[in-house]
Amino acid sequence: MGLYDYTIYSVIKRNARIYRSRVACISGFQKVTYQQYLERVDRLSCGLLKEGVEKGDRIGVLGQNSLEFFYLYGATAKIGAIMLPINWRLKPEEVEYIISDGSPKIIFFGSEFQDMLMPLMLKFDFVERYYSIGQGGGNFAAFDDLMENDLGYPELDVASGDPYIIIHTAAVDGRPRGAILSQRNLIASNLRAMSSLGLSTKDSNLTMLPLFHIAEIGNSLSIMQAGGLNIILHKFDVDLVLKHIQEDKVTIFTEFSPMLKNLLDKAQEEKCDLSSLKIVMGLDDPNTIKRFEEMTGATFWTGYGQSETTGIVSLAPFSDRPGSAGLPGFMAEIEIMDDYGNILESGKPGEIVIRGPMVFNGYWNLKKENEYTFRDAWHHTGDIGRFESDGYLWYECRKSEKELIKTGGENVYPSEVEKVILEHPMIEEVSVIGIPDKQWGEAIKAVCVLKKQGSLSETDLIEFVSARIARYKKPRYVVFASSLPKMQDGLVDRKKVKADYS
């Protein structure tokens, strides 16, 4: 292990040797070759070490996609620090929790998030330095300050199984849980993508999903490991996406509804050439997928995965088995298990369980949750599915203990939204469900019971929620009921609520 291991930094060194002058990244007008990327990762690594960052220290990043974000992923891999990418769509209170939970030594932030971060800084006595991505000023040092050094540090003893990234997933019990991914997890995931999708040096990826999301982290690192090109967009922008597809001959990107529909609408309107596209991955409406494939001749791939499995573990072209979650990919063993730990035969539904080098190291500082998740020597996903005799995996639903709403590519647990709704003085009871939505995949619906003599409008409740948690977690629909159906134990019967109000 250690110096004799193979890490993300090993990938970066290899690429610089064999693809020296090939462009690795484009961001705006900047182009960075693989050799330049290695040099900048090395300089940043030295800068971080001089600032006192040690192996295992967390580095927080609150910012939109950028070259600096890419450099940080490389430098942390080299020195054994741990990236803590923060979802900038969250409310300040949620951001505060993630930072407090991860307790980073250094935080990097985009200038657009300075107003969010400033009021929180006094609460973080564990943060030793704040760096602005771009120009510094005031209490903040500039990112480039870390790049001014003499490269005086040797390569450190870092193992591929060490923690590399902490991604805070949706909150099962009202608080996000930090999934710890290792460099080995990412390398295995990259190899799976390269093998299944046939990625090579000829591929170019649009990095347009946020780099705090496992889907984009995995996609971008897979293209890098294959020696391809990553075109970095700060965020999704239809006009920029179409510009790069045509000018840089983009071959692949990952999306979540309604991104693809918006892109196709604009492309059709402006008669754009999308012929370079080969693969789009994600979750979307079947009609949008059909339209995409007819317009481009490319293939839409879909599958099943989690942050805890370093992204997709089963995948296939959507048209092979519409509605399925694809075939188990390389580097992942998938089974269906009953509540007693027995592996079930094809056709029978049960919990999807997974093991292999893509399965995460566990949740940050959550010993009991880890013991439960990894029982029977498998990672228990909390999702119900089945295998058919042809080997395709079919996702059915979430277990009641881990009911999840997936809206526009973001995970939302009903319990988190319910907790906020119950803070309203007029609400007696609530059950939050996901309902089908053509634009977002699923939409959030709150079924509420008012207190006696209580009065409240749907709009007022939605605004109440959106003021307290990220806007994508607010209910899109609110229904007031006289009561909620209950089970024998007195708990709300979620299945009945969903059947009655979907």
C-alpha positions as CSV (number, residue, x, y, z in Angstrom):
1,M,0.0,0.0,0.0
2,G,1.0,3.6,0.3
3,L,3.8,4.7,-2.0
4,Y,3.3,1.5,-4.0
5,D,-0.4,1.9,-4.4
6,Y,-2.3,3.3,-7.4
7,T,-4.2,6.5,-6.8
8,I,-5.9,9.3,-8.6
9,Y,-2.5,11.1,-8.5
10,S,-1.0,8.1,-10.3
11,V,-3.6,8.6,-13.1
12,I,-2.6,12.3,-13.3
13,K,1.1,11.5,-13.6
14,R,0.5,8.8,-16.2
15,N,-1.6,11.2,-18.3
16,A,1.1,13.9,-18.2
17,R,3.6,11.4,-19.4
18,I,1.7,9.9,-22.4
19,Y,-0.7,12.8,-23.2
20,R,1.7,15.6,-22.4
21,S,0.4,18.2,-24.8
22,R,-3.2,17.0,-25.1
23,V,-5.8,19.4,-23.7
24,A,-7.2,18.1,-20.5
25,C,-9.6,20.9,-19.5
26,I,-11.2,23.9,-21.1
27,S,-12.9,26.6,-19.0
28,G,-14.0,29.7,-20.8
29,F,-10.9,30.9,-22.8
30,Q,-8.5,28.8,-20.7
31,K,-7.1,25.6,-22.1
32,V,-5.0,23.3,-19.8
33,T,-2.9,20.4,-21.1
34,Y,-2.3,17.2,-19.1
35,Q,1.3,18.4,-18.4
36,Q,0.1,21.7,-17.2
37,Y,-2.6,20.1,-15.1
38,L,0.0,17.9,-13.3
39,E,2.2,21.0,-12.7
40,R,-0.6,23.0,-11.2
41,V,-1.7,20.1,-9.0
42,D,1.8,19.8,-7.8
43,R,2.0,23.5,-7.0
44,L,-1.3,23.5,-5.2
45,S,-0.3,20.4,-3.2
46,C,2.8,22.2,-2.0
47,G,0.8,25.3,-1.1
48,L,-1.7,23.3,0.9
49,L,1.1,21.5,2.8
50,K,2.8,24.8,3.6
51,E,-0.6,26.0,5.0
52,G,-0.5,23.0,7.4
53,V,-3.0,20.7,5.6
54,E,-2.1,17.1,6.6
55,K,-3.3,13.7,5.5
56,G,-6.9,13.2,6.5
57,D,-7.7,16.9,6.9
58,R,-10.9,18.1,5.2
59,I,-10.9,20.8,2.6
60,G,-14.3,22.4,2.1
61,V,-15.3,23.8,-1.3
62,L,-18.4,26.0,-1.8
63,G,-18.3,27.1,-5.4
64,Q,-19.6,26.5,-8.9
65,N,-17.6,24.4,-11.3
66,S,-14.1,25.8,-12.1
67,L,-10.6,24.8,-13.0
68,E,-9.7,25.5,-9.4
69,F,-12.2,22.8,-8.4
70,F,-10.4,20.3,-10.7
71,Y,-7.0,21.3,-9.3
72,L,-8.3,20.7,-5.7
73,Y,-9.5,17.2,-6.6
74,G,-6.0,16.4,-7.9
75,A,-4.1,18.0,-5.0
76,T,-6.1,16.3,-2.3
77,A,-5.5,13.0,-4.1
78,K,-1.7,13.6,-3.9
79,I,-1.5,14.7,-0.3
80,G,-4.2,12.4,1.2
81,A,-6.5,15.2,2.3
82,I,-10.3,14.8,2.0
83,M,-12.5,16.9,-0.3
84,L,-15.7,18.2,1.2
85,P,-17.7,19.6,-1.7
86,I,-20.7,21.5,-0.5
87,N,-24.1,21.7,-2.2
88,W,-24.4,25.4,-2.9
89,R,-28.2,25.0,-3.6
90,L,-28.8,24.5,0.2
91,K,-29.9,27.1,2.6
92,P,-27.3,28.7,5.0
93,E,-28.5,26.5,7.9
94,E,-27.9,23.4,5.9
95,V,-24.5,24.5,4.7
96,E,-23.6,25.3,8.3
97,Y,-24.5,21.7,9.3
98,I,-22.4,20.2,6.6
99,I,-19.4,22.3,7.4
100,S,-19.8,21.7,11.1
101,D,-20.1,17.9,10.5
102,G,-17.0,17.8,8.2
103,S,-15.0,20.3,10.1
104,P,-12.6,21.3,7.3
105,K,-9.3,23.0,8.1
106,I,-9.5,25.2,5.0
107,I,-12.5,26.4,3.0
108,F,-12.5,27.5,-0.6
109,F,-15.5,29.5,-1.9
110,G,-16.7,31.3,-5.0
111,S,-17.3,35.0,-4.6
112,E,-21.0,34.5,-5.3
113,F,-21.3,32.6,-2.0
114,Q,-19.4,35.1,0.1
115,D,-22.6,36.6,1.5
116,M,-23.8,33.2,2.6
117,L,-20.5,32.3,4.2
118,M,-19.7,35.5,6.0
119,P,-22.4,35.2,8.8
120,L,-21.3,31.6,9.4
121,M,-17.6,32.1,9.8
122,L,-17.7,33.0,13.6
123,K,-19.2,29.6,14.2
124,F,-16.4,27.6,12.7
125,D,-13.4,27.8,15.1
126,F,-11.9,24.7,13.4
127,V,-11.4,26.5,10.1
128,E,-7.9,28.0,9.9
129,R,-8.1,29.8,6.6
130,Y,-10.6,30.9,3.9
131,Y,-9.6,31.1,0.3
132,S,-11.5,32.9,-2.4
133,I,-11.6,31.0,-5.8
134,G,-10.3,33.9,-7.8
135,Q,-9.2,37.2,-6.3
136,G,-8.8,37.5,-2.5
137,G,-9.4,40.5,-0.3
138,G,-10.4,41.4,3.2
139,N,-10.4,38.2,5.4
140,F,-9.8,36.0,2.4
141,A,-6.7,34.9,0.7
142,A,-6.5,34.3,-3.1
143,F,-6.4,30.8,-4.5
144,D,-3.4,31.7,-6.7
145,D,-1.4,32.5,-3.5
146,L,-1.2,28.7,-2.9
147,M,0.3,28.2,-6.4
148,E,3.3,30.4,-5.7
149,N,5.9,28.0,-4.4
150,D,9.1,26.1,-5.3
151,L,7.6,22.6,-5.5
152,G,9.8,21.6,-2.5
153,Y,7.7,18.7,-1.1
154,P,8.1,15.0,-1.9
155,E,5.3,12.6,-2.8
156,L,3.5,11.5,0.3
157,D,2.4,8.0,1.5
158,V,-1.2,7.9,0.3
159,A,-3.2,4.7,-0.1
160,S,-6.0,4.3,-2.6
161,G,-8.3,3.0,0.2
162,D,-7.9,6.2,2.2
163,P,-10.9,8.6,2.5
164,Y,-10.9,11.0,-0.5
165,I,-14.3,12.7,-0.7
166,I,-17.1,13.1,1.7
167,I,-20.5,13.7,-0.1
168,H,-23.4,14.5,2.2
169,T,-26.4,12.6,1.0
170,A,-30.1,13.3,1.5
171,A,-31.2,13.3,5.1
172,V,-33.0,10.1,6.2
173,D,-33.5,11.4,9.8
174,G,-33.5,15.1,9.1
175,R,-29.7,15.5,8.9
176,P,-27.5,14.7,5.9
177,R,-25.1,11.8,6.2
178,G,-21.5,12.1,4.9
179,A,-20.7,9.2,2.5
180,I,-16.9,8.6,2.5
181,L,-15.5,7.7,-0.9
182,S,-12.0,6.5,-1.4
183,Q,-9.7,7.0,-4.4
184,R,-10.1,3.2,-5.0
185,N,-13.8,3.8,-5.3
186,L,-13.4,6.4,-7.9
187,I,-10.8,4.5,-9.9
188,A,-13.1,1.4,-10.0
189,S,-16.0,3.6,-11.0
190,N,-13.9,5.2,-13.8
191,L,-12.9,1.8,-15.1
192,R,-16.5,0.6,-15.1
193,A,-17.5,3.7,-17.2
194,M,-14.5,3.3,-19.5
195,S,-15.3,-0.3,-20.2
196,S,-19.1,-0.1,-20.4
197,L,-19.3,3.1,-22.5
198,G,-16.1,2.6,-24.5
199,L,-14.5,5.9,-23.4
200,S,-11.2,6.9,-24.9
201,T,-8.9,9.9,-25.7
202,K,-11.4,10.9,-28.4
203,D,-14.2,11.7,-26.0
204,S,-15.0,15.1,-24.7
205,N,-17.3,15.6,-21.7
206,L,-19.4,18.7,-20.7
207,T,-18.9,19.1,-17.0
208,M,-22.1,20.9,-16.4
209,L,-23.7,19.2,-13.4
210,P,-22.3,20.5,-10.1
211,L,-19.0,19.1,-9.0
212,F,-20.5,18.4,-5.6
213,H,-22.7,15.7,-7.2
214,I,-21.3,12.2,-7.6
215,A,-22.7,11.9,-11.1
216,E,-20.4,14.8,-12.4
217,I,-17.5,13.9,-10.2
218,G,-17.5,10.4,-11.6
219,N,-18.1,11.4,-15.2
220,S,-15.4,14.0,-15.2
221,L,-12.8,11.8,-13.6
222,S,-13.7,8.9,-15.9
223,I,-13.0,11.1,-18.9
224,M,-9.8,12.3,-17.3
225,Q,-8.7,8.7,-16.6
226,A,-9.4,7.9,-20.3
227,G,-7.3,10.8,-21.5
228,G,-10.2,12.7,-22.9
229,L,-11.3,16.3,-22.6
230,N,-13.4,18.0,-19.9
231,I,-15.2,21.2,-20.8
232,I,-16.0,22.9,-17.6
233,L,-19.2,25.0,-17.3
234,H,-19.8,27.0,-14.1
235,K,-23.4,25.6,-14.3
236,F,-25.9,24.4,-16.9
237,D,-26.5,27.1,-19.6
238,V,-28.4,26.0,-22.7
239,D,-26.6,28.5,-25.0
240,L,-23.2,27.6,-23.7
241,V,-23.9,23.8,-23.9
242,L,-25.0,24.1,-27.6
243,K,-22.0,26.3,-28.4
244,H,-19.5,23.8,-27.0
245,I,-21.3,20.8,-28.6
246,Q,-20.8,22.4,-32.0
247,E,-17.4,23.9,-31.5
248,D,-15.6,21.3,-29.4
249,K,-17.4,18.2,-30.7
250,V,-18.7,17.1,-27.3
251,T,-19.4,13.3,-27.3
252,I,-20.8,12.8,-23.8
253,F,-22.6,14.4,-20.8
254,T,-24.8,13.5,-17.9
255,E,-28.1,15.3,-17.3
256,F,-31.2,15.3,-15.2
257,S,-34.7,16.3,-16.3
258,P,-35.6,18.9,-17.6
259,M,-32.1,19.8,-18.9
260,L,-32.2,17.6,-22.0
261,K,-35.7,18.8,-23.1
262,N,-34.6,22.5,-22.8
263,L,-31.5,21.7,-24.8
264,L,-33.4,19.9,-27.6
265,D,-36.0,22.7,-27.8
266,K,-33.3,25.3,-28.3
267,A,-31.3,23.2,-30.7
268,Q,-34.4,22.6,-32.8
269,E,-35.2,26.3,-32.8
270,E,-31.7,27.3,-33.9
271,K,-31.0,24.3,-36.1
272,C,-27.9,23.3,-34.2
273,D,-25.7,20.4,-35.2
274,L,-25.7,17.8,-32.4
275,S,-24.1,15.0,-34.5
276,S,-20.9,14.8,-32.4
277,L,-22.9,13.4,-29.4
278,K,-22.5,9.7,-28.8
279,I,-23.8,9.2,-25.2
280,V,-26.0,11.0,-22.8
281,M,-26.5,9.5,-19.3
282,G,-29.2,10.3,-16.8
283,L,-32.8,10.0,-15.9
284,D,-35.5,11.4,-18.1
285,D,-38.9,11.1,-19.6
286,P,-39.2,8.3,-22.3
287,N,-40.6,10.8,-24.8
288,T,-37.6,13.1,-24.3
289,I,-35.2,10.2,-24.7
290,K,-36.9,9.1,-27.9
291,R,-36.8,12.6,-29.3
292,F,-33.1,12.9,-28.3
293,E,-32.1,9.7,-30.1
294,E,-34.0,10.6,-33.2
295,M,-32.5,14.0,-33.4
296,T,-28.9,13.0,-32.8
297,G,-28.4,9.3,-33.6
298,A,-26.8,9.1,-30.1
299,T,-27.6,6.7,-27.3
300,F,-29.3,7.5,-24.0
301,W,-27.9,5.4,-21.2
302,T,-29.6,4.9,-17.8
303,G,-29.0,2.9,-14.7
304,Y,-29.0,2.6,-11.0
305,G,-26.6,3.9,-8.4
306,Q,-26.1,6.0,-5.3
307,S,-23.4,8.3,-3.8
308,E,-22.7,5.3,-1.6
309,T,-21.8,3.2,-4.6
310,T,-19.7,5.9,-6.3
311,G,-22.4,6.4,-8.8
312,I,-23.9,4.0,-11.3
313,V,-23.4,0.3,-10.7
314,S,-25.9,-1.1,-13.3
315,L,-26.5,0.5,-16.7
316,A,-27.6,-0.1,-20.2
317,P,-29.0,1.9,-23.2
318,F,-32.5,2.9,-22.3
319,S,-33.9,1.4,-25.5
320,D,-32.6,-2.1,-24.6
321,R,-35.1,-2.5,-21.8
322,P,-37.2,0.7,-21.3
323,G,-38.0,1.2,-17.7
324,S,-35.2,-1.1,-16.4
325,A,-32.2,-0.1,-14.4
326,G,-29.8,-1.9,-16.8
327,L,-27.4,-4.7,-16.3
328,P,-24.9,-5.0,-13.4
329,G,-21.7,-3.2,-14.5
330,F,-18.1,-4.4,-14.1
331,M,-16.7,-3.9,-10.6
332,A,-20.1,-4.3,-8.8
333,E,-21.8,-7.5,-7.5
334,I,-25.5,-6.9,-7.1
335,E,-28.1,-9.2,-5.5
336,I,-31.7,-9.0,-4.2
337,M,-32.1,-9.9,-0.5
338,D,-35.0,-10.5,1.8
339,D,-35.3,-9.2,5.3
340,Y,-33.6,-12.4,6.7
341,G,-30.4,-12.1,4.6
342,N,-31.4,-14.6,2.0
343,I,-30.5,-14.0,-1.7
344,L,-33.6,-14.2,-3.8
345,E,-34.1,-15.8,-7.2
346,S,-35.0,-13.9,-10.4
347,G,-38.5,-12.4,-10.4
348,K,-38.8,-11.9,-6.7
349,P,-38.6,-8.4,-5.2
350,G,-36.4,-7.5,-2.3
351,E,-33.7,-5.1,-1.1
352,I,-30.9,-4.3,-3.6
353,V,-27.6,-5.1,-2.0
354,I,-24.2,-4.4,-3.4
355,R,-20.5,-5.2,-2.8
356,G,-17.3,-4.5,-4.7
357,P,-14.6,-1.9,-4.9
358,M,-17.1,0.9,-5.8
359,V,-18.9,0.6,-2.4
360,F,-18.1,3.5,-0.1
361,N,-16.1,3.3,3.1
362,G,-19.1,4.2,5.3
363,Y,-20.7,7.3,6.8
364,W,-18.7,10.0,8.4
365,N,-18.8,9.6,12.2
366,L,-21.9,7.4,12.2
367,K,-20.8,4.0,13.7
368,K,-24.3,2.6,14.3
369,E,-25.5,3.5,10.8
370,N,-22.5,1.9,9.3
371,E,-23.0,-1.3,11.2
372,Y,-26.6,-1.4,9.9
373,T,-25.8,-0.5,6.3
374,F,-23.0,-3.1,6.0
375,R,-24.8,-6.0,7.7
376,D,-24.5,-9.5,6.1
377,A,-21.3,-8.3,4.5
378,W,-23.2,-6.3,1.9
379,H,-24.1,-2.7,1.4
380,H,-27.8,-2.4,1.9
381,T,-29.1,0.3,-0.3
382,G,-32.6,0.7,1.2
383,D,-34.1,0.3,-2.3
384,I,-36.4,-2.5,-3.5
385,G,-35.8,-4.1,-6.8
386,R,-35.8,-7.4,-8.7
387,F,-33.8,-9.2,-11.3
388,E,-35.5,-10.7,-14.4
389,S,-34.2,-13.9,-16.0
390,D,-32.4,-11.9,-18.7
391,G,-30.2,-10.3,-16.0
392,Y,-31.8,-6.9,-16.1
393,L,-32.3,-5.1,-12.8
394,W,-35.6,-3.4,-12.2
395,Y,-36.1,-0.8,-9.5
396,E,-39.4,-0.9,-7.7
397,C,-39.5,1.5,-4.8
398,R,-37.7,2.6,-1.6
399,K,-38.0,0.8,1.6
400,S,-40.2,2.6,4.0
401,E,-37.2,3.3,6.3
402,K,-35.5,5.1,3.4
403,E,-38.3,6.6,1.3
404,L,-36.8,9.0,-1.2
405,I,-38.0,11.6,-3.7
406,K,-35.7,12.2,-6.7
407,T,-36.6,15.6,-8.2
408,G,-34.5,17.1,-11.0
409,G,-31.5,14.9,-10.1
410,E,-31.6,15.9,-6.4
411,N,-32.4,13.4,-3.6
412,V,-35.0,14.6,-1.0
413,Y,-36.1,12.5,2.0
414,P,-39.7,13.1,3.0
415,S,-38.8,13.2,6.7
416,E,-36.6,16.2,6.2
417,V,-39.4,18.2,4.6
418,E,-41.9,16.9,7.1
419,K,-39.8,18.1,10.0
420,V,-39.8,21.7,8.6
421,I,-43.5,21.6,7.8
422,L,-44.3,20.5,11.4
423,E,-42.5,23.7,12.6
424,H,-45.5,25.7,11.3
425,P,-47.8,26.5,14.1
426,M,-50.9,25.7,12.1
427,I,-49.9,22.1,11.1
428,E,-50.9,19.1,13.1
429,E,-49.8,16.3,10.9
430,V,-48.1,15.9,7.5
431,S,-47.0,13.2,5.1
432,V,-44.7,14.1,2.2
433,I,-44.8,12.0,-1.0
434,G,-43.3,12.0,-4.4
435,I,-45.6,12.1,-7.4
436,P,-44.7,11.6,-11.1
437,D,-43.8,14.9,-12.9
438,K,-42.9,15.2,-16.6
439,Q,-40.5,18.1,-16.1
440,W,-38.7,17.0,-12.9
441,G,-39.1,13.3,-12.8
442,E,-40.8,13.5,-9.4
443,A,-42.4,16.4,-7.6
444,I,-42.9,16.9,-3.9
445,K,-46.4,16.9,-2.5
446,A,-47.3,17.5,1.1
447,V,-50.6,16.1,2.5
448,C,-51.3,18.1,5.7
449,V,-53.7,18.1,8.6
450,L,-54.4,21.6,10.1
451,K,-54.8,22.1,13.8
452,K,-58.3,22.9,15.0
453,Q,-59.4,26.4,14.0
454,G,-56.2,26.6,11.9
455,S,-56.1,28.4,8.6
456,L,-53.3,28.3,6.1
457,S,-53.0,28.6,2.3
458,E,-51.0,26.3,0.1
459,T,-48.8,29.2,-1.1
460,D,-48.0,30.4,2.4
461,L,-46.9,26.9,3.5
462,I,-44.7,26.5,0.4
463,E,-43.0,29.8,1.1
464,F,-42.6,28.9,4.8
465,V,-40.7,25.7,3.7
466,S,-38.6,27.4,1.0
467,A,-37.4,30.0,3.6
468,R,-35.9,27.2,5.8
469,I,-34.4,24.6,3.5
470,A,-33.1,24.5,-0.1
471,R,-35.8,25.6,-2.6
472,Y,-35.6,22.3,-4.5
473,K,-36.9,20.6,-1.3
474,K,-40.1,22.7,-1.0
475,P,-43.4,21.1,-1.9
476,R,-44.6,21.8,-5.4
477,Y,-48.1,20.8,-4.3
478,V,-50.0,21.0,-1.0
479,V,-53.2,19.3,0.0
480,F,-55.1,19.8,3.2
481,A,-56.9,16.7,4.6
482,S,-59.1,16.2,7.6
483,S,-57.0,13.2,8.7
484,L,-54.2,10.9,7.5
485,P,-54.6,7.1,7.2
486,K,-52.9,5.2,10.0
487,M,-51.5,1.7,10.5
488,Q,-52.1,-0.5,13.5
489,D,-49.1,0.9,15.3
490,G,-50.5,4.4,14.9
491,L,-48.0,5.6,12.4
492,V,-49.0,7.2,9.2
493,D,-49.7,4.7,6.4
494,R,-47.4,6.2,3.7
495,K,-48.4,3.6,1.1
496,K,-52.1,4.6,1.6
497,V,-51.3,8.3,1.4
498,K,-49.4,7.8,-1.8
499,A,-52.3,5.7,-3.3
500,D,-54.9,8.3,-2.3
501,Y,-53.0,11.4,-3.3
502,S,-50.7,10.6,-6.2
